[in-house]
Amino acid sequence: MPLTMKKLAEIFTNRETGLTQGHRMCPGCVAPMTVKIVLMVAKALGYEPVIGFATGCMEVSSTIFPYTSWSVPYIHNAFENVAATISGVETAYRALKKVGKIPSDKKYAFIAFGGDGGTYDIGLQALSGALERGHKMLYVLYDNEGYMNTGNQRSGSTPPGADTTTAPVGKAVAGKLQLKKNIVEIVAAHENVYAATVTPGEPMDFINKVEKALQFDGPAFIASLSPCVRFWRIDENKSVDITKLAVQTKYWPLYEVERGVYRVTRKPTSFKPVAEFVKAQGRFRLLLQRPDAEQIISELQNYVDKRWERLLALEEATKDKPIR
């Protein structure tokens, strides 16, 4: 029977999710929501989560020595190698099962968490290696579109026009000029994988994809849009609303790729202009003061429109045609 929000609420009313209260993430931050949804789905399906966590906001705020917010097996490693770490752990557990050190029928979920700095940029090589080797693991990206842990530096995930400390918006240059790197397409290019986008603003879509990812026979990857309240310059009670707006404006389309087969999982009957997403965030305030602001937003609108058309075309073209 598929999991539902009601079922998860019933299961975890008097049970820990694996991430306890008292962590020091900012109020309204979406990253802890992302983590808790993943852990709840894993536990509800009977898995024991084993976690690897790359250095970043969520890691440093939930494991401040001598305290920890984690009540499941947990490894903190460097910025760049969480995929390598969790793939090694998965291999070790397989070996322990083979020699009878742990029960062969016990279900484990090997889950790596990383921000966009540790995924799009610094950790991309380790992620690619783990995917290519085919480890049965789930990599979860909480995407806040910048190096927020160290003060809002530009990353490969930062959208054009967003103000950051290393690519500031000024009179001469409108901040970062390049488009956001398409990490899901990079992951999907490894072929024998499951890759998907999610947001906590669409919880049932999120839950369904985590369930599918954990049951997938091979490596899985989930990218969750996770607004940073502080550096996106939004009210702490608006972070989930912003993720919904991202879907409604095509900025963050919800889809999945399973062994090369595309499926768009949310198709709004009507869309809002991407300008609404941009204007709802203070990180674009300086962009909106530039004389070429409308041109830049228009270029972004054209990009999200074309990408949406491409996703629909890929859904049709790859239907029932898995690569492997």
Sine and cosine of phi, psi and omega as CSV:
sin_phi,cos_phi,sin_psi,cos_psi,sin_omega,cos_omega
0.00,0.00,0.79,-0.61,-0.03,-1.00
-0.88,0.48,0.55,-0.84,0.03,-1.00
-0.95,0.30,0.49,-0.87,0.07,-1.00
-0.75,-0.66,0.24,-0.97,0.06,-1.00
-0.87,0.49,-0.64,0.77,0.01,-1.00
-0.89,0.47,-0.69,0.73,-0.02,-1.00
-0.90,0.44,-0.69,0.73,0.03,-1.00
-0.89,0.45,-0.64,0.76,0.01,-1.00
-0.89,0.46,-0.65,0.76,0.02,-1.00
-0.91,0.42,-0.68,0.74,-0.05,-1.00
-0.92,0.39,-0.64,0.76,-0.16,-0.99
-0.97,-0.25,0.28,0.96,0.08,-1.00
-0.87,0.49,-0.68,0.73,0.00,-1.00
-0.82,-0.57,0.58,0.81,-0.04,-1.00
-0.62,-0.78,0.64,-0.77,0.01,-1.00
-0.94,0.33,0.57,-0.82,0.06,-1.00
-0.99,0.13,-0.39,0.92,-0.12,-0.99
0.88,-0.48,-0.35,0.94,0.13,-0.99
-0.87,-0.50,0.93,-0.36,-0.12,-0.99
-1.00,0.10,0.17,-0.98,0.08,-1.00
-0.94,0.35,0.31,-0.95,0.06,-1.00
0.99,-0.15,0.00,1.00,0.09,-1.00
-0.93,0.37,0.22,-0.98,-0.17,-0.99
-0.93,-0.37,0.47,0.88,0.12,-0.99
-0.94,0.35,0.42,-0.91,-0.03,-1.00
-0.89,0.46,0.56,-0.83,0.12,-0.99
-0.84,0.54,0.73,-0.69,0.01,-1.00
1.00,0.02,-0.11,0.99,-0.01,-1.00
-0.90,0.44,0.67,-0.74,-0.06,-1.00
-1.00,0.07,-0.33,0.94,-0.04,-1.00
-0.84,0.54,-0.73,0.68,0.03,-1.00
-0.89,0.45,-0.54,0.84,0.07,-1.00
-0.88,0.47,-0.71,0.71,0.03,-1.00
-0.85,0.53,-0.75,0.66,-0.02,-1.00
-0.88,0.47,-0.71,0.70,-0.07,-1.00
-0.92,0.40,-0.63,0.78,0.03,-1.00
-0.88,0.48,-0.71,0.71,0.00,-1.00
-0.88,0.47,-0.72,0.69,-0.03,-1.00
-0.91,0.42,-0.65,0.76,0.00,-1.00
-0.90,0.44,-0.68,0.74,0.01,-1.00
-0.89,0.45,-0.70,0.71,-0.01,-1.00
-0.86,0.50,-0.75,0.67,-0.03,-1.00
-0.92,0.38,-0.63,0.77,0.00,-1.00
-0.89,0.45,-0.47,0.88,0.02,-1.00
-1.00,0.05,0.04,1.00,0.07,-1.00
1.00,-0.03,0.20,0.98,0.04,-1.00
-1.00,0.02,0.52,-0.85,0.23,-0.97
-0.99,-0.11,0.91,-0.41,-0.02,-1.00
-0.95,0.32,0.66,-0.75,0.15,-0.99
-0.84,-0.54,0.88,-0.47,-0.24,-0.97
-0.94,-0.33,0.69,-0.72,0.24,-0.97
-0.90,-0.44,0.66,-0.75,-0.07,-1.00
-0.70,-0.72,0.84,-0.54,0.04,-1.00
-0.96,0.29,0.49,-0.87,0.11,-0.99
-0.80,0.60,0.67,-0.74,-0.01,-1.00
0.23,-0.97,-0.09,-1.00,-0.03,-1.00
-0.77,0.64,-0.83,0.56,-0.13,-0.99
-0.90,0.43,-0.61,0.79,-0.02,-1.00
-0.92,0.38,-0.79,0.61,-0.09,-1.00
-0.93,0.37,-0.44,0.90,-0.04,-1.00
-1.00,0.07,-0.23,0.97,-0.02,-1.00
-0.94,-0.35,-0.04,1.00,-0.01,-1.00
-0.66,-0.75,0.80,0.60,0.02,-1.00
-0.99,0.14,0.93,-0.38,-0.09,-1.00
-0.82,0.57,0.72,-0.70,0.14,0.99
-0.99,-0.14,0.44,0.90,-0.07,-1.00
-0.95,-0.30,0.37,-0.93,0.14,-0.99
-0.56,-0.83,0.54,-0.84,0.06,-1.00
-0.99,-0.13,0.07,1.00,-0.10,-0.99
-0.98,-0.18,0.71,-0.71,0.05,-1.00
-0.86,-0.50,0.37,0.93,0.09,-1.00
-0.81,-0.59,0.31,-0.95,0.06,-1.00
-0.80,0.59,0.77,-0.64,-0.22,-0.98
-0.56,-0.83,0.72,-0.69,0.06,-1.00
-0.81,-0.58,0.83,-0.56,0.17,-0.99
-0.99,-0.10,0.73,-0.68,0.07,-1.00
-0.72,-0.69,-0.17,-0.99,-0.09,-1.00
-0.94,0.35,0.16,-0.99,-0.01,-1.00
-0.80,0.60,-0.63,0.78,-0.29,-0.96
-0.98,-0.19,-0.05,1.00,-0.23,-0.97
-0.74,-0.67,0.43,0.90,-0.03,-1.00
-0.92,0.40,-0.55,0.83,0.03,-1.00
-0.92,0.40,-0.62,0.78,0.05,-1.00
-0.92,0.39,-0.65,0.76,-0.01,-1.00
-0.89,0.45,-0.77,0.64,-0.07,-1.00
-0.94,0.33,-0.48,0.88,0.07,-1.00
-0.93,0.36,-0.57,0.82,0.09,-1.00
-0.92,0.39,-0.63,0.77,0.04,-1.00
-0.90,0.43,-0.69,0.72,0.03,-1.00
-0.86,0.51,-0.66,0.75,0.02,-1.00
-0.91,0.41,-0.66,0.75,0.01,-1.00
-0.89,0.45,-0.69,0.73,0.01,-1.00
-0.90,0.44,-0.62,0.79,0.03,-1.00
-0.88,0.47,-0.66,0.75,0.02,-1.00
-0.91,0.42,-0.64,0.77,0.01,-1.00
-0.91,0.41,-0.60,0.80,0.08,-1.00
-0.91,0.43,-0.65,0.76,-0.06,-1.00
-0.89,0.46,-0.59,0.81,-0.03,-1.00
-0.99,-0.12,0.13,0.99,0.10,-1.00
0.99,0.16,0.27,0.96,0.00,-1.00
-0.97,0.24,-0.47,0.88,0.10,-1.00
-0.74,-0.67,0.45,-0.89,-0.06,-1.00
-0.85,0.52,0.70,-0.72,-0.06,-1.00
-0.94,0.35,-0.37,0.93,-0.05,-1.00
-0.99,-0.13,0.07,1.00,0.00,-1.00
-0.97,0.23,0.69,-0.72,-0.07,-1.00
-0.99,-0.12,0.83,-0.55,0.07,-1.00
-0.88,-0.48,0.56,-0.83,0.11,-0.99
-0.90,-0.44,0.92,-0.40,-0.01,-1.00
-1.00,-0.05,0.94,-0.35,-0.17,-0.99
-0.82,-0.57,0.80,-0.60,0.10,-0.99
-0.96,-0.28,0.70,-0.71,0.10,-1.00
-0.90,-0.44,0.66,-0.75,0.07,-1.00
-0.44,-0.90,0.49,-0.87,0.11,-0.99
-0.99,0.14,-0.06,-1.00,-0.05,-1.00
-0.95,0.32,-0.52,0.86,0.06,-1.00
-0.88,0.47,-0.69,0.73,-0.01,-1.00
-0.99,0.14,0.01,1.00,-0.04,-1.00
-0.87,-0.49,-0.85,0.52,-0.01,-1.00
-0.91,0.42,-0.59,0.81,-0.18,-0.98
-0.91,-0.42,-0.99,0.13,-0.19,-0.98
-0.90,0.44,-0.61,0.79,-0.09,-1.00
-0.99,-0.17,0.18,0.98,-0.10,-0.99
-0.89,0.45,-0.64,0.77,-0.01,-1.00
-0.90,0.45,-0.71,0.70,0.00,-1.00
-0.91,0.42,-0.62,0.78,0.04,-1.00
-0.89,0.45,-0.72,0.69,-0.01,-1.00
-0.87,0.48,-0.66,0.75,0.01,-1.00
-0.89,0.46,-0.68,0.73,0.00,-1.00
-0.91,0.42,-0.64,0.77,0.03,-1.00
-0.91,0.41,-0.69,0.72,-0.04,-1.00
-0.91,0.42,-0.57,0.82,0.01,-1.00
-0.96,0.27,-0.37,0.93,0.10,-0.99
1.00,0.06,0.45,0.89,0.02,-1.00
-0.89,0.45,0.60,-0.80,0.09,-1.00
-0.99,0.13,1.00,-0.08,-0.09,-1.00
-0.46,-0.89,0.31,-0.95,0.08,-1.00
-0.86,-0.50,0.83,-0.56,0.08,-1.00
-0.97,-0.25,0.83,-0.55,0.00,-1.00
-0.92,-0.39,0.88,-0.48,0.05,-1.00
-1.00,-0.09,0.86,-0.50,0.18,-0.98
-0.99,-0.14,0.94,-0.33,-0.24,-0.97
-0.99,-0.16,0.99,-0.16,0.07,-1.00
-0.97,-0.26,0.21,0.98,0.23,-0.97
0.90,0.44,0.59,0.81,0.08,-1.00
0.12,-0.99,0.19,-0.98,0.09,-1.00
-1.00,0.10,0.98,0.18,-0.13,-0.99
-0.97,0.24,-0.51,0.86,0.00,-1.00
-0.85,0.52,-0.53,0.85,-0.07,-1.00
-0.94,-0.34,0.27,0.96,0.17,-0.99
0.95,-0.32,0.44,0.90,0.13,-0.99
0.96,0.26,0.83,0.56,0.16,-0.99
-1.00,-0.01,0.40,-0.92,-0.01,-1.00
-0.92,0.38,0.65,-0.76,0.10,-1.00
-0.81,-0.58,0.04,-1.00,0.06,-1.00
-0.92,0.39,-0.19,0.98,0.01,-1.00
-1.00,-0.08,-0.25,0.97,-0.06,-1.00
-0.90,0.44,0.75,-0.66,0.01,-1.00
-0.98,0.20,0.38,-0.93,0.04,-1.00
-0.88,0.47,0.65,-0.76,0.06,-1.00
1.00,0.00,-0.16,0.99,0.04,-1.00
-0.98,0.19,0.69,-0.72,-0.03,-1.00
-0.99,0.16,0.84,-0.55,0.07,-1.00
-0.74,-0.67,0.23,-0.97,-0.05,-1.00
-0.96,0.29,-0.44,0.90,-0.01,-1.00
-0.98,-0.18,-0.15,0.99,0.12,-0.99
-0.61,-0.79,0.92,0.38,-0.09,-1.00
-0.95,0.32,0.48,-0.87,0.10,-0.99
-0.99,0.12,0.83,-0.56,-0.01,-1.00
-0.64,-0.77,-0.27,-0.96,-0.01,-1.00
-0.96,0.29,-0.55,0.83,-0.07,-1.00
-1.00,0.10,-0.67,0.74,-0.10,-1.00
-0.74,-0.68,0.65,-0.76,-0.02,-1.00
-1.00,0.05,0.80,0.60,0.02,-1.00
0.95,0.33,-0.57,-0.82,0.06,-1.00
-0.92,0.38,0.73,-0.68,-0.06,-1.00
-1.00,-0.10,-0.39,0.92,-0.10,-1.00
-0.99,0.13,0.45,-0.89,0.11,-0.99
-0.94,0.33,0.37,-0.93,0.08,-1.00
-0.87,0.49,0.71,-0.71,0.02,-1.00
-0.91,0.42,0.68,-0.73,-0.03,-1.00
-1.00,0.00,1.00,0.08,-0.12,-0.99
-0.93,0.38,-0.55,0.84,-0.02,-1.00
-0.92,0.40,-0.62,0.78,0.04,-1.00
-0.91,0.41,-0.61,0.79,0.04,-1.00
-0.89,0.46,-0.71,0.70,0.02,-1.00
-0.91,0.42,-0.71,0.70,-0.04,-1.00
-0.88,0.48,-0.46,0.89,0.00,-1.00
-0.91,0.41,-0.23,0.97,0.08,-1.00
-0.97,0.24,-0.11,0.99,0.19,-0.98
0.97,0.26,-0.90,0.43,-0.12,-0.99
-1.00,0.05,0.81,0.59,-0.11,-0.99
-0.68,-0.74,0.22,-0.98,0.20,-0.98
-0.91,-0.42,0.79,-0.61,0.00,-1.00
-0.70,-0.71,0.61,-0.79,-0.05,-1.00
-0.41,-0.91,0.37,-0.93,0.15,-0.99
-0.94,-0.33,0.55,-0.84,0.01,-1.00
-0.57,-0.82,0.23,-0.97,0.23,-0.97
-0.57,-0.82,0.55,-0.84,0.11,-0.99
-0.89,0.45,-0.30,0.96,0.06,-1.00
-0.94,0.33,-0.25,0.97,0.09,-1.00
-0.83,-0.56,0.96,0.29,-0.19,-0.98
-0.90,0.44,-0.59,0.80,-0.02,-1.00
-0.94,0.35,-0.62,0.79,0.10,-0.99
-0.87,0.49,-0.68,0.73,0.01,-1.00
-0.87,0.49,-0.79,0.62,-0.04,-1.00
-0.86,0.51,-0.72,0.70,-0.01,-1.00
-0.87,0.50,-0.64,0.77,-0.04,-1.00
-0.96,0.28,-0.59,0.81,0.08,-1.00
-0.90,0.43,-0.67,0.74,0.04,-1.00
-0.87,0.50,-0.71,0.71,0.01,-1.00
-0.91,0.41,-0.65,0.76,-0.02,-1.00
-0.90,0.44,-0.67,0.74,-0.02,-1.00
-0.93,0.37,-0.50,0.87,-0.02,-1.00
-1.00,-0.03,-0.08,1.00,0.00,-1.00
-0.94,0.35,0.68,-0.74,-0.03,-1.00
-1.00,0.06,0.97,0.25,-0.03,-1.00
0.47,-0.88,-0.18,-0.98,-0.02,-1.00
-0.96,0.29,0.62,-0.79,0.02,-1.00
-0.77,-0.64,0.46,-0.89,-0.06,-1.00
-0.64,-0.77,0.76,-0.64,0.04,-1.00
-0.79,-0.61,0.80,-0.60,0.05,-1.00
-0.96,-0.26,0.88,-0.47,-0.01,-1.00
-0.93,-0.36,0.85,-0.52,0.08,-1.00
-0.93,0.38,0.86,-0.51,-0.14,-0.99
-0.76,-0.65,1.00,0.10,-0.06,-1.00
-0.81,0.59,0.65,-0.76,0.10,-0.99
-1.00,-0.09,0.94,-0.35,-0.06,-1.00
-0.83,0.56,-0.68,0.73,-0.10,-1.00
-0.92,0.39,-0.77,0.64,-0.14,-0.99
-0.99,-0.14,-0.16,0.99,0.22,-0.98
-1.00,0.10,-0.16,0.99,0.02,-1.00
0.84,0.55,0.84,0.54,0.03,-1.00
-0.80,-0.59,0.39,-0.92,0.07,-1.00
-0.92,0.40,0.56,-0.83,-0.08,-1.00
-0.91,0.42,-0.32,0.95,0.03,-1.00
-1.00,-0.08,0.16,0.99,-0.04,-1.00
-0.92,-0.39,0.00,1.00,-0.14,-0.99
-0.90,0.44,-0.66,0.75,0.02,-1.00
-0.94,0.33,-0.61,0.80,0.05,-1.00
-0.87,0.49,-0.60,0.80,0.02,-1.00
-0.90,0.43,-0.60,0.80,0.03,-1.00
-0.92,0.39,-0.58,0.82,0.07,-1.00
-0.91,0.41,-0.66,0.75,0.01,-1.00
-0.90,0.43,-0.56,0.83,0.03,-1.00
-0.88,0.48,-0.61,0.79,0.05,-1.00
-0.95,0.30,-0.66,0.75,-0.06,-1.00
-0.94,0.35,-0.33,0.94,-0.01,-1.00
-0.97,-0.25,0.09,1.00,-0.04,-1.00
0.95,0.31,0.05,1.00,0.02,-1.00
-0.89,0.45,-0.62,0.79,-0.03,-1.00
-0.77,-0.64,0.98,0.17,0.01,-1.00
-0.92,0.40,0.59,-0.81,0.01,-1.00
-0.99,-0.14,0.90,-0.44,-0.02,-1.00
-0.42,-0.91,0.13,-0.99,0.04,-1.00
-0.64,-0.77,0.45,-0.89,0.06,-1.00
-0.77,-0.64,0.91,-0.42,-0.01,-1.00
-0.90,-0.44,0.95,-0.31,-0.06,-1.00
0.76,0.65,0.71,0.71,0.07,-1.00
1.00,0.02,-0.13,0.99,0.01,-1.00
-1.00,-0.06,0.86,-0.52,-0.04,-1.00
-1.00,-0.02,0.59,-0.81,0.13,-0.99
-0.56,-0.83,0.86,-0.50,0.07,-1.00
-0.99,0.14,0.86,-0.51,-0.17,-0.99
-0.99,-0.10,-0.21,0.98,0.10,-1.00
-0.68,-0.73,0.85,-0.52,0.00,-1.00
-0.81,-0.58,1.00,0.03,0.02,-1.00
-0.82,0.57,0.58,-0.81,0.01,-1.00
-0.94,0.33,-0.41,0.91,0.08,-1.00
-0.54,-0.84,0.43,-0.90,-0.05,-1.00
-0.89,-0.46,0.44,-0.90,0.12,-0.99
-0.99,-0.14,0.42,-0.91,0.04,-1.00
-0.92,0.39,0.56,-0.83,-0.02,-1.00
-0.90,0.44,-0.34,0.94,0.06,-1.00
-0.85,0.52,-0.53,0.85,0.02,-1.00
-0.91,0.42,-0.63,0.77,0.05,-1.00
-0.91,0.42,-0.70,0.71,-0.02,-1.00
-0.90,0.43,-0.73,0.69,-0.11,-0.99
-0.96,0.27,-0.21,0.98,0.02,-1.00
-0.99,0.13,-0.06,1.00,-0.11,-0.99
-0.82,-0.58,0.71,-0.71,0.00,-1.00
-0.93,0.36,-0.32,0.95,0.00,-1.00
-0.93,0.37,-0.25,0.97,0.05,-1.00
-0.98,-0.21,0.15,0.99,-0.07,-1.00
-0.86,0.51,-0.71,0.71,-0.03,-1.00
-0.94,0.35,-0.55,0.83,0.07,-1.00
-0.87,0.49,-0.69,0.72,-0.06,-1.00
-0.92,0.39,-0.26,0.97,0.04,-1.00
-1.00,0.04,-0.18,0.98,-0.02,-1.00
-0.98,0.20,0.52,-0.85,0.02,-1.00
-0.91,0.40,-0.38,0.93,-0.01,-1.00
-0.99,-0.16,0.30,0.95,-0.07,-1.00
-0.85,0.53,-0.71,0.70,-0.04,-1.00
-0.90,0.44,-0.58,0.82,0.03,-1.00
-0.91,0.42,-0.69,0.72,-0.01,-1.00
-0.91,0.42,-0.68,0.74,0.03,-1.00
-0.91,0.41,-0.60,0.80,0.03,-1.00
-0.90,0.45,-0.63,0.77,0.04,-1.00
-0.91,0.42,-0.62,0.78,0.05,-1.00
-0.91,0.40,-0.65,0.76,0.04,-1.00
-0.87,0.49,-0.69,0.72,0.02,-1.00
-0.88,0.48,-0.65,0.76,0.00,-1.00
-0.90,0.44,-0.75,0.66,-0.05,-1.00
-0.92,0.38,-0.53,0.85,0.07,-1.00
-0.90,0.43,-0.74,0.67,-0.02,-1.00
-0.91,0.42,-0.62,0.78,0.00,-1.00
-0.91,0.41,-0.63,0.78,0.04,-1.00
-0.89,0.46,-0.70,0.71,0.03,-1.00
-0.88,0.48,-0.63,0.78,0.01,-1.00
-0.91,0.41,-0.66,0.75,0.02,-1.00
-0.88,0.47,-0.68,0.74,0.03,-1.00
-0.90,0.44,-0.62,0.79,0.03,-1.00
-0.92,0.39,-0.65,0.76,0.03,-1.00
-0.92,0.39,-0.59,0.81,0.05,-1.00
-0.87,0.49,-0.70,0.72,0.00,-1.00
-0.94,0.34,-0.67,0.74,-0.08,-1.00
-0.95,0.32,-0.51,0.86,-0.10,-1.00
-0.98,-0.19,0.01,1.00,-0.04,-1.00
-0.79,0.61,0.84,-0.54,0.03,-1.00
0.87,0.50,0.47,0.88,0.03,-1.00
-0.77,-0.64,0.90,0.44,0.02,-1.00
-0.89,0.46,0.53,-0.85,0.01,-1.00
-0.94,0.34,-0.61,0.79,0.00,-1.00
-0.78,-0.62,0.00,0.00,0.00,0.00
